[in-house]
Amino acid sequence: MYMSRISRKKEHVDYALKTGQSGQTGLDDIQFVHQCVPESSLSACDLTTSVGGLSLSSPFFINAMTGGTNDTMGINDQLSVAARESGLAMAVGSQMSAIQHPEYRRTYSVVRKNNPDGIIIANLGAEASLQDAWTAIDMVGADALQIHLNVMQELIMPEGDRDFRGALERIADIAENVDIPVIVKEVGFGISRESFLKILETGVAAVDVGGSGGTNFALIENLRRSEEPLDMFRDWGLNTAQSLLEVHSVNSEVSVIASGGIRNGLDAARAIALGADAAGMAGFFLKTVTESGVDGVLDAIRQLHRQFKIVMTALGVENLTQLQKVPLVISGATYHWARLRGIDCRIYATR
């Protein structure tokens, strides 16, 4: 199991780079209503936001990717430098390997070493105990903790879990007993309204919808299988737009993070307008850092901010709260999904 977990982390990174992102997020079905007299200015745009009580200088953050092996430590090393220089929050990958094998703690703790004053988010799976959570938080001096949900990935994974009972109880125990915000995150299969309502009962501070359209872990785990293929599940789940509509249909004070194949500032703005408070990006930054290093990531962040501000200025809004209230039209397969699920898209078009 030791070598399996360690080698699996490197394989996940290699396959994520090889397979890329599908781009089928549903966000292309979201169209803003153009405002030809916006009475706005690019210089007036305020990108600050709040997630689970944490104040962020940008709606973008570097979402959970990796750690736990010597081969992947360099990724966390470079991304944490970029996070420090840009002021973006950063989440590490699942820390369970370092909890079980402390010699790999440094592959995660390097993030806090490089970025002593930044916002760092720890990460564990839903199988984690309260003691695991305390260890993970201490390992990186975390400001928040992600607990990721990846049922379909585990079911396809040759060595994955097959029993998911008790997850909500464990999450509730952690949320009640740690002194930082807890974020529940899907890894690319989305969150439905029914699941969101269950998650709310655990008392977490935020939910990351992690919709399909980005890194496809069903595809990756199938590529890793040498036994019976399960390729029929490669398109399983809700995409990012569907997930945001599902979650936004529930009246809740819990912060919402959009992730899953967000490619640029326009995608992020669409996600915010659908009710998200921030946009997490993993595959985008993984590709950028491996191809172009820290400087490439910093250039990409500047471009994301510029693109996002262009959208805000064109729509005549100065902050994210205003962006969440602009009119937009939902069409295509996303509209069809919403209609069948009882979500009234006219609310978005006429606000």
BATORDO-527365 format. One record per residue (C-alpha): residue number from 1; x, y, z. Coordinates in pm, 1 decimal. Last residue first. Example, Ala and Ser with C-alpha at 12.3 -4.5 7.8 and 13.67 -1.06 7.14 Angstrom:
BEGIN
{k: 2 east: 1367.0 north: -106.0 up: 714.0}
{k: 1 east: 1230.0 north: -450.0 up: 780.0}
***
This chain:
BEGIN
{k: 351 east: -3240.1 north: 4024.6 up: -1226.0}
{k: 350 east: -3431.4 north: 3925.5 up: -1539.3}
{k: 349 east: -3211.1 north: 3660.4 up: -1701.6}
{k: 348 east: -3099.0 north: 3495.1 up: -1376.8}
{k: 347 east: -3451.0 north: 3450.7 up: -1239.4}
{k: 346 east: -3562.6 north: 3337.8 up: -1585.7}
{k: 345 east: -3347.4 north: 3027.2 up: -1538.7}
{k: 344 east: -3604.4 north: 2871.1 up: -1305.6}
{k: 343 east: -3451.3 north: 2554.7 up: -1157.2}
{k: 342 east: -3697.1 north: 2263.2 up: -1149.8}
{k: 341 east: -3442.3 north: 1992.2 up: -1229.0}
{k: 340 east: -3583.1 north: 1940.0 up: -1578.1}
{k: 339 east: -3552.2 north: 2312.9 up: -1647.5}
{k: 338 east: -3198.3 north: 2331.1 up: -1510.7}
{k: 337 east: -3077.4 north: 2041.1 up: -1725.1}
{k: 336 east: -3231.6 north: 2187.4 up: -2041.0}
{k: 335 east: -3080.1 north: 2527.5 up: -1966.0}
{k: 334 east: -2737.0 north: 2368.3 up: -1920.4}
{k: 333 east: -2778.8 north: 2170.0 up: -2244.0}
{k: 332 east: -2821.0 north: 2489.6 up: -2443.0}
{k: 331 east: -2903.0 north: 2825.9 up: -2288.1}
{k: 330 east: -2861.7 north: 3033.3 up: -1973.0}
{k: 329 east: -2897.0 north: 3409.1 up: -2012.0}
{k: 328 east: -2731.1 north: 3652.4 up: -1774.8}
{k: 327 east: -2843.1 north: 3954.2 up: -1574.3}
{k: 326 east: -2598.2 north: 4098.1 up: -1319.5}
{k: 325 east: -2648.4 north: 4023.4 up: -949.6}
{k: 324 east: -2342.8 north: 3810.6 up: -866.9}
{k: 323 east: -2124.4 north: 4072.1 up: -1038.3}
{k: 322 east: -2244.7 north: 4332.0 up: -787.4}
{k: 321 east: -2124.1 north: 4118.5 up: -498.7}
{k: 320 east: -1799.4 north: 4056.6 up: -686.6}
{k: 319 east: -1702.8 north: 4423.0 up: -703.0}
{k: 318 east: -1703.1 north: 4724.5 up: -936.0}
{k: 317 east: -1977.5 north: 4642.1 up: -1182.9}
{k: 316 east: -2059.2 north: 4808.4 up: -1514.7}
{k: 315 east: -2085.0 north: 4492.6 up: -1724.2}
{k: 314 east: -1797.1 north: 4585.8 up: -1954.6}
{k: 313 east: -1588.8 north: 4684.0 up: -1651.4}
{k: 312 east: -1648.7 north: 4353.3 up: -1473.4}
{k: 311 east: -1570.5 north: 4149.7 up: -1784.9}
{k: 310 east: -1249.4 north: 4344.0 up: -1847.7}
{k: 309 east: -1159.5 north: 4303.0 up: -1481.1}
{k: 308 east: -1176.0 north: 3924.2 up: -1514.1}
{k: 307 east: -953.5 north: 3926.6 up: -1822.0}
{k: 306 east: -694.2 north: 4144.8 up: -1645.9}
{k: 305 east: -698.6 north: 3926.2 up: -1335.0}
{k: 304 east: -656.4 north: 3610.6 up: -1540.2}
{k: 303 east: -372.7 north: 3768.4 up: -1739.9}
{k: 302 east: -187.5 north: 3867.5 up: -1422.5}
{k: 301 east: -232.3 north: 3514.9 up: -1290.1}
{k: 300 east: -93.8 north: 3367.5 up: -1612.8}
{k: 299 east: 214.2 north: 3591.1 up: -1597.5}
{k: 298 east: 274.0 north: 3478.7 up: -1237.8}
{k: 297 east: 236.8 north: 3114.3 up: -1340.0}
{k: 296 east: 482.8 north: 3156.6 up: -1626.7}
{k: 295 east: 735.1 north: 3325.2 up: -1399.4}
{k: 294 east: 707.9 north: 3037.4 up: -1150.6}
{k: 293 east: 780.0 north: 2766.3 up: -1406.3}
{k: 292 east: 683.1 north: 2772.2 up: -1775.0}
{k: 291 east: 581.3 north: 2422.5 up: -1884.3}
{k: 290 east: 539.3 north: 2242.1 up: -1552.9}
{k: 289 east: 403.1 north: 2555.6 up: -1385.0}
{k: 288 east: 150.7 north: 2626.3 up: -1659.5}
{k: 287 east: 17.8 north: 2272.5 up: -1688.4}
{k: 286 east: -33.3 north: 2245.4 up: -1313.2}
{k: 285 east: -181.1 north: 2595.8 up: -1300.4}
{k: 284 east: -456.5 north: 2513.8 up: -1549.4}
{k: 283 east: -514.7 north: 2169.4 up: -1398.8}
{k: 282 east: -571.2 north: 2321.1 up: -1054.5}
{k: 281 east: -793.9 north: 2628.6 up: -1067.0}
{k: 280 east: -1028.5 north: 2738.5 up: -789.0}
{k: 279 east: -1279.3 north: 3016.5 up: -851.1}
{k: 278 east: -1422.8 north: 3225.1 up: -568.6}
{k: 277 east: -1755.8 north: 3343.9 up: -424.3}
{k: 276 east: -1976.4 north: 3136.5 up: -654.5}
{k: 275 east: -2334.8 north: 3239.4 up: -729.6}
{k: 274 east: -2389.1 north: 3194.1 up: -1102.3}
{k: 273 east: -2230.8 north: 3536.3 up: -1159.8}
{k: 272 east: -1915.8 north: 3407.2 up: -988.5}
{k: 271 east: -1905.5 north: 3111.8 up: -1229.2}
{k: 270 east: -1952.7 north: 3335.6 up: -1531.7}
{k: 269 east: -1674.5 north: 3561.9 up: -1405.7}
{k: 268 east: -1444.4 north: 3261.1 up: -1365.4}
{k: 267 east: -1515.0 north: 3142.7 up: -1718.0}
{k: 266 east: -1447.4 north: 3495.0 up: -1848.0}
{k: 265 east: -1119.7 north: 3515.3 up: -1658.2}
{k: 264 east: -981.8 north: 3199.0 up: -1814.8}
{k: 263 east: -986.8 north: 2818.9 up: -1827.6}
{k: 262 east: -1211.0 north: 2697.6 up: -1545.3}
{k: 261 east: -1212.6 north: 2319.8 up: -1590.1}
{k: 260 east: -1368.1 north: 2215.2 up: -1261.1}
{k: 259 east: -1384.5 north: 2466.3 up: -980.7}
{k: 258 east: -1639.5 north: 2708.3 up: -837.1}
{k: 257 east: -1625.3 north: 2785.5 up: -466.2}
{k: 256 east: -1941.6 north: 2844.1 up: -264.7}
{k: 255 east: -1962.0 north: 3006.8 up: 78.1}
{k: 254 east: -2231.9 north: 2877.5 up: 311.8}
{k: 253 east: -2512.3 north: 3126.1 up: 383.2}
{k: 252 east: -2769.8 north: 2899.2 up: 220.3}
{k: 251 east: -3091.2 north: 2919.2 up: 19.8}
{k: 250 east: -3066.1 north: 2617.6 up: -209.7}
{k: 249 east: -3103.7 north: 2678.1 up: -585.0}
{k: 248 east: -2745.8 north: 2811.1 up: -583.5}
{k: 247 east: -2615.8 north: 2459.1 up: -519.8}
{k: 246 east: -2792.8 north: 2308.7 up: -819.8}
{k: 245 east: -2708.3 north: 2600.9 up: -1047.0}
{k: 244 east: -2342.5 north: 2586.0 up: -944.5}
{k: 243 east: -2333.9 north: 2210.1 up: -1004.2}
{k: 242 east: -2488.1 north: 2240.5 up: -1349.8}
{k: 241 east: -2234.9 north: 2508.3 up: -1446.3}
{k: 240 east: -1940.6 north: 2300.0 up: -1323.5}
{k: 239 east: -2043.4 north: 1971.4 up: -1485.6}
{k: 238 east: -2243.0 north: 1707.9 up: -1305.5}
{k: 237 east: -2119.0 north: 1350.0 up: -1291.3}
{k: 236 east: -2007.4 north: 1054.8 up: -1502.5}
{k: 235 east: -1852.1 north: 1114.4 up: -1844.4}
{k: 234 east: -1569.1 north: 859.2 up: -1804.5}
{k: 233 east: -1803.7 north: 604.8 up: -1647.0}
{k: 232 east: -1840.5 north: 378.5 up: -1953.3}
{k: 231 east: -1462.9 north: 333.4 up: -1952.9}
{k: 230 east: -1478.6 north: 84.0 up: -1669.6}
{k: 229 east: -1207.8 north: -147.7 up: -1800.9}
{k: 228 east: -1174.9 north: -495.5 up: -1644.1}
{k: 227 east: -818.4 north: -533.9 up: -1515.0}
{k: 226 east: -499.7 north: -343.8 up: -1598.9}
{k: 225 east: -642.3 north: -16.6 up: -1470.8}
{k: 224 east: -429.3 north: 299.6 up: -1469.2}
{k: 223 east: -589.0 north: 440.6 up: -1784.2}
{k: 222 east: -927.8 north: 381.6 up: -1623.4}
{k: 221 east: -812.3 north: 578.0 up: -1320.3}
{k: 220 east: -721.4 north: 873.2 up: -1541.7}
{k: 219 east: -1050.8 north: 868.1 up: -1732.8}
{k: 218 east: -1255.8 north: 866.8 up: -1412.5}
{k: 217 east: -1018.6 north: 1129.8 up: -1276.1}
{k: 216 east: -1105.8 north: 1373.9 up: -1553.9}
{k: 215 east: -911.1 north: 1697.0 up: -1501.6}
{k: 214 east: -1146.5 north: 1980.5 up: -1591.8}
{k: 213 east: -1496.2 north: 1968.8 up: -1733.9}
{k: 212 east: -1668.4 north: 1791.9 up: -1447.5}
{k: 211 east: -1765.8 north: 1996.3 up: -1144.6}
{k: 210 east: -1560.2 north: 2058.2 up: -832.4}
{k: 209 east: -1848.7 north: 2216.3 up: -635.2}
{k: 208 east: -1622.2 north: 2362.9 up: -365.1}
{k: 207 east: -1832.0 north: 2398.4 up: -50.0}
{k: 206 east: -1772.3 north: 2637.7 up: 236.8}
{k: 205 east: -1797.6 north: 2682.0 up: 614.6}
{k: 204 east: -1885.2 north: 2325.7 up: 712.1}
{k: 203 east: -2163.2 north: 2261.0 up: 963.3}
{k: 202 east: -2222.3 north: 1894.3 up: 882.4}
{k: 201 east: -2588.3 north: 1956.1 up: 796.0}
{k: 200 east: -2486.4 north: 2164.3 up: 495.2}
{k: 199 east: -2327.1 north: 1854.8 up: 340.4}
{k: 198 east: -2660.8 north: 1676.5 up: 331.4}
{k: 197 east: -2828.6 north: 1971.2 up: 157.0}
{k: 196 east: -2541.0 north: 1987.8 up: -91.3}
{k: 195 east: -2580.6 north: 1619.4 up: -174.4}
{k: 194 east: -2946.5 north: 1666.8 up: -268.8}
{k: 193 east: -2874.0 north: 1984.9 up: -465.7}
{k: 192 east: -2608.1 north: 1802.1 up: -666.4}
{k: 191 east: -2232.4 north: 1841.2 up: -635.2}
{k: 190 east: -1988.8 north: 1787.8 up: -920.6}
{k: 189 east: -1786.4 north: 1492.4 up: -1050.7}
{k: 188 east: -1445.0 north: 1661.4 up: -1067.4}
{k: 187 east: -1273.5 north: 1637.4 up: -730.1}
{k: 186 east: -1559.9 north: 1742.9 up: -503.0}
{k: 185 east: -1467.2 north: 1972.1 up: -216.1}
{k: 184 east: -1594.9 north: 2018.4 up: 138.2}
{k: 183 east: -1434.7 north: 2323.7 up: 298.2}
{k: 182 east: -1364.4 north: 2345.7 up: 670.9}
{k: 181 east: -1290.3 north: 2686.9 up: 822.4}
{k: 180 east: -1032.1 north: 2695.9 up: 1105.1}
{k: 179 east: -1061.7 north: 2613.1 up: 1476.4}
{k: 178 east: -1102.2 north: 2237.5 up: 1440.2}
{k: 177 east: -1359.6 north: 2053.7 up: 1652.3}
{k: 176 east: -1702.1 north: 2106.4 up: 1497.8}
{k: 175 east: -1590.6 north: 2085.8 up: 1134.7}
{k: 174 east: -1388.1 north: 1770.3 up: 1208.9}
{k: 173 east: -1676.6 north: 1589.3 up: 1376.3}
{k: 172 east: -1916.6 north: 1699.8 up: 1101.2}
{k: 171 east: -1681.2 north: 1563.4 up: 834.5}
{k: 170 east: -1653.8 north: 1231.4 up: 1016.3}
{k: 169 east: -2031.7 north: 1201.1 up: 1045.0}
{k: 168 east: -2077.6 north: 1289.5 up: 678.6}
{k: 167 east: -1826.6 north: 1024.8 up: 572.0}
{k: 166 east: -1973.6 north: 744.5 up: 784.3}
{k: 165 east: -2018.8 north: 493.1 up: 505.7}
{k: 164 east: -1801.7 north: 524.6 up: 197.8}
{k: 163 east: -1692.1 north: 162.0 up: 150.0}
{k: 162 east: -1516.7 north: 62.2 up: -175.0}
{k: 161 east: -1189.6 north: 248.9 up: -141.3}
{k: 160 east: -941.3 north: 249.1 up: -428.0}
{k: 159 east: -665.7 north: 4.9 up: -529.3}
{k: 158 east: -778.0 north: -34.6 up: -892.0}
{k: 157 east: -925.3 north: 317.6 up: -900.3}
{k: 156 east: -1270.9 north: 302.4 up: -1061.4}
{k: 155 east: -1460.3 north: 302.7 up: -731.8}
{k: 154 east: -1218.2 north: 552.4 up: -578.5}
{k: 153 east: -1264.5 north: 797.7 up: -866.0}
{k: 152 east: -1641.1 north: 758.6 up: -841.5}
{k: 151 east: -1640.5 north: 837.7 up: -469.4}
{k: 150 east: -1405.3 north: 1136.8 up: -481.0}
{k: 149 east: -1505.8 north: 1374.7 up: -202.0}
{k: 148 east: -1235.1 north: 1607.5 up: -72.7}
{k: 147 east: -1205.7 north: 1755.5 up: 274.3}
{k: 146 east: -1039.3 north: 2094.2 up: 239.8}
{k: 145 east: -899.7 north: 2256.1 up: 553.0}
{k: 144 east: -852.2 north: 2627.5 up: 616.4}
{k: 143 east: -578.0 north: 2863.4 up: 739.7}
{k: 142 east: -326.7 north: 2579.3 up: 745.8}
{k: 141 east: 7.0 north: 2583.8 up: 926.1}
{k: 140 east: 123.8 north: 2330.3 up: 667.8}
{k: 139 east: 181.3 north: 2018.9 up: 880.0}
{k: 138 east: -27.7 north: 2152.2 up: 1170.0}
{k: 137 east: -345.6 north: 2141.9 up: 962.0}
{k: 136 east: -269.4 north: 1791.3 up: 834.0}
{k: 135 east: -201.1 north: 1661.4 up: 1185.4}
{k: 134 east: -518.1 north: 1816.4 up: 1328.8}
{k: 133 east: -721.3 north: 1669.1 up: 1043.6}
{k: 132 east: -572.0 north: 1322.6 up: 1088.5}
{k: 131 east: -667.1 north: 1337.1 up: 1457.0}
{k: 130 east: -1023.1 north: 1427.1 up: 1358.6}
{k: 129 east: -1032.1 north: 1123.4 up: 1133.3}
{k: 128 east: -987.0 north: 1111.6 up: 757.2}
{k: 127 east: -1197.0 north: 887.9 up: 530.1}
{k: 126 east: -1347.4 north: 1198.1 up: 365.8}
{k: 125 east: -1013.6 north: 1271.9 up: 202.1}
{k: 124 east: -763.7 north: 1526.9 up: 328.5}
{k: 123 east: -637.2 north: 1871.1 up: 225.3}
{k: 122 east: -476.9 north: 2172.8 up: 393.2}
{k: 121 east: -541.8 north: 2525.5 up: 266.5}
{k: 120 east: -270.9 north: 2792.1 up: 282.1}
{k: 119 east: -341.5 north: 3165.5 up: 296.4}
{k: 118 east: -12.1 north: 3354.2 up: 279.0}
{k: 117 east: 212.4 north: 3485.5 up: 556.5}
{k: 116 east: 483.5 north: 3219.7 up: 566.1}
{k: 115 east: 485.3 north: 3149.2 up: 192.0}
{k: 114 east: 797.1 north: 2950.1 up: 105.6}
{k: 113 east: 805.6 north: 2759.7 up: 434.2}
{k: 112 east: 426.9 north: 2722.8 up: 427.0}
{k: 111 east: 437.9 north: 2549.1 up: 89.2}
{k: 110 east: 750.7 north: 2352.9 up: 179.8}
{k: 109 east: 536.6 north: 2189.8 up: 450.0}
{k: 108 east: 373.5 north: 1974.1 up: 182.0}
{k: 107 east: 668.3 north: 1787.3 up: 29.1}
{k: 106 east: 835.6 north: 1824.2 up: 368.7}
{k: 105 east: 579.9 north: 1592.7 up: 528.9}
{k: 104 east: 707.3 north: 1305.6 up: 311.2}
{k: 103 east: 926.0 north: 1149.7 up: 582.0}
{k: 102 east: 612.8 north: 1142.0 up: 798.1}
{k: 101 east: 475.5 north: 828.9 up: 623.8}
{k: 100 east: 111.8 north: 767.8 up: 721.5}
{k: 99 east: 39.3 north: 1136.9 up: 774.6}
{k: 98 east: 252.6 north: 1220.9 up: 471.3}
{k: 97 east: 50.0 north: 988.1 up: 249.0}
{k: 96 east: -272.9 north: 1129.0 up: 392.0}
{k: 95 east: -185.0 north: 1482.9 up: 285.5}
{k: 94 east: -419.2 north: 1510.8 up: -12.7}
{k: 93 east: -301.8 north: 1787.6 up: -243.6}
{k: 92 east: -213.6 north: 2137.5 up: -124.6}
{k: 91 east: -442.2 north: 2440.7 up: -142.2}
{k: 90 east: -317.7 north: 2788.8 up: -230.8}
{k: 89 east: -447.0 north: 3141.1 up: -167.2}
{k: 88 east: -328.4 north: 3404.9 up: -413.1}
{k: 87 east: -112.2 north: 3697.7 up: -301.6}
{k: 86 east: 74.8 north: 3708.8 up: -632.9}
{k: 85 east: 432.6 north: 3673.6 up: -505.6}
{k: 84 east: 343.1 north: 3430.5 up: -227.3}
{k: 83 east: 119.3 north: 3218.3 up: -449.3}
{k: 82 east: 392.3 north: 3205.1 up: -715.7}
{k: 81 east: 641.6 north: 3088.4 up: -453.2}
{k: 80 east: 388.7 north: 2830.3 up: -333.6}
{k: 79 east: 343.4 north: 2707.8 up: -690.8}
{k: 78 east: 717.1 north: 2652.9 up: -734.1}
{k: 77 east: 768.6 north: 2443.6 up: -420.6}
{k: 76 east: 440.2 north: 2259.1 up: -458.8}
{k: 75 east: 544.9 north: 2149.0 up: -808.3}
{k: 74 east: 897.9 north: 2067.0 up: -694.5}
{k: 73 east: 762.4 north: 1829.4 up: -430.0}
{k: 72 east: 603.7 north: 1617.7 up: -703.2}
{k: 71 east: 893.0 north: 1380.6 up: -775.1}
{k: 70 east: 993.2 north: 1353.0 up: -409.4}
{k: 69 east: 646.0 north: 1225.7 up: -333.2}
{k: 68 east: 361.9 north: 1328.5 up: -101.9}
{k: 67 east: 250.5 north: 1643.4 up: -277.5}
{k: 66 east: -22.0 north: 1720.0 up: -530.5}
{k: 65 east: -296.8 north: 1926.8 up: -678.2}
{k: 64 east: -540.9 north: 2117.5 up: -459.3}
{k: 63 east: -655.9 north: 2452.8 up: -599.7}
{k: 62 east: -448.5 north: 2761.4 up: -668.8}
{k: 61 east: -683.9 north: 3050.6 up: -601.0}
{k: 60 east: -877.8 north: 3302.2 up: -806.5}
{k: 59 east: -1135.6 north: 3536.0 up: -650.7}
{k: 58 east: -848.3 north: 3763.7 up: -547.8}
{k: 57 east: -737.9 north: 3944.6 up: -231.2}
{k: 56 east: -902.3 north: 3680.7 up: -14.3}
{k: 55 east: -1060.2 north: 3731.6 up: 328.2}
{k: 54 east: -1132.2 north: 3401.9 up: 503.1}
{k: 53 east: -1470.6 north: 3372.3 up: 673.3}
{k: 52 east: -1575.7 north: 3068.1 up: 473.1}
{k: 51 east: -1473.3 north: 3238.7 up: 151.8}
{k: 50 east: -1457.4 north: 3618.0 up: 128.9}
{k: 49 east: -1381.9 north: 3830.1 up: -174.8}
{k: 48 east: -1148.8 north: 4101.6 up: -298.3}
{k: 47 east: -1133.3 north: 4171.2 up: -671.4}
{k: 46 east: -1224.7 north: 4543.6 up: -660.7}
{k: 45 east: -1253.9 north: 4698.6 up: -1006.0}
{k: 44 east: -1222.2 north: 5079.6 up: -1009.3}
{k: 43 east: -914.0 north: 5086.0 up: -1234.5}
{k: 42 east: -1100.0 north: 4910.1 up: -1516.2}
{k: 41 east: -1355.2 north: 5190.1 up: -1516.2}
{k: 40 east: -1732.7 north: 5198.2 up: -1521.6}
{k: 39 east: -2031.6 north: 5389.3 up: -1658.8}
{k: 38 east: -2157.5 north: 5063.5 up: -1818.7}
{k: 37 east: -2312.7 north: 5227.0 up: -2126.2}
{k: 36 east: -2314.5 north: 4938.1 up: -2377.6}
{k: 35 east: -2422.4 north: 4676.4 up: -2122.1}
{k: 34 east: -2405.0 north: 4324.9 up: -2266.2}
{k: 33 east: -2629.2 north: 4059.7 up: -2113.0}
{k: 32 east: -2385.2 north: 3790.5 up: -2003.4}
{k: 31 east: -2403.9 north: 3450.5 up: -2170.3}
{k: 30 east: -2380.3 north: 3119.5 up: -1983.3}
{k: 29 east: -2393.3 north: 2810.5 up: -2207.2}
{k: 28 east: -2013.7 north: 2831.9 up: -2246.7}
{k: 27 east: -1998.1 north: 2759.4 up: -1872.9}
{k: 26 east: -2121.6 north: 2404.0 up: -1927.6}
{k: 25 east: -1784.9 north: 2275.1 up: -1805.9}
{k: 24 east: -1701.5 north: 2058.7 up: -2106.9}
{k: 23 east: -1345.4 north: 2190.9 up: -2131.4}
{k: 22 east: -1211.5 north: 1835.4 up: -2142.1}
{k: 21 east: -899.4 north: 1918.0 up: -1945.3}
{k: 20 east: -557.6 north: 1766.5 up: -2003.9}
{k: 19 east: -508.4 north: 1394.8 up: -2069.6}
{k: 18 east: -127.4 north: 1392.6 up: -2057.7}
{k: 17 east: -81.6 north: 1651.5 up: -1783.8}
{k: 16 east: -340.7 north: 1481.5 up: -1563.0}
{k: 15 east: -185.9 north: 1143.5 up: -1650.0}
{k: 14 east: 156.6 north: 1248.6 up: -1524.4}
{k: 13 east: 15.0 north: 1414.7 up: -1212.0}
{k: 12 east: -199.9 north: 1112.7 up: -1127.6}
{k: 11 east: 90.3 north: 877.0 up: -1196.2}
{k: 10 east: 307.8 north: 1068.8 up: -948.5}
{k: 9 east: 42.8 north: 1036.6 up: -680.2}
{k: 8 east: -14.8 north: 668.5 up: -759.5}
{k: 7 east: 353.8 north: 587.3 up: -708.7}
{k: 6 east: 334.6 north: 705.7 up: -347.9}
{k: 5 east: 3.2 north: 536.1 up: -269.3}
{k: 4 east: 108.6 north: 204.1 up: -425.6}
{k: 3 east: 451.5 north: 211.3 up: -265.2}
{k: 2 east: 292.8 north: 234.3 up: 78.3}
{k: 1 east: 0.0 north: 0.0 up: 0.0}
***
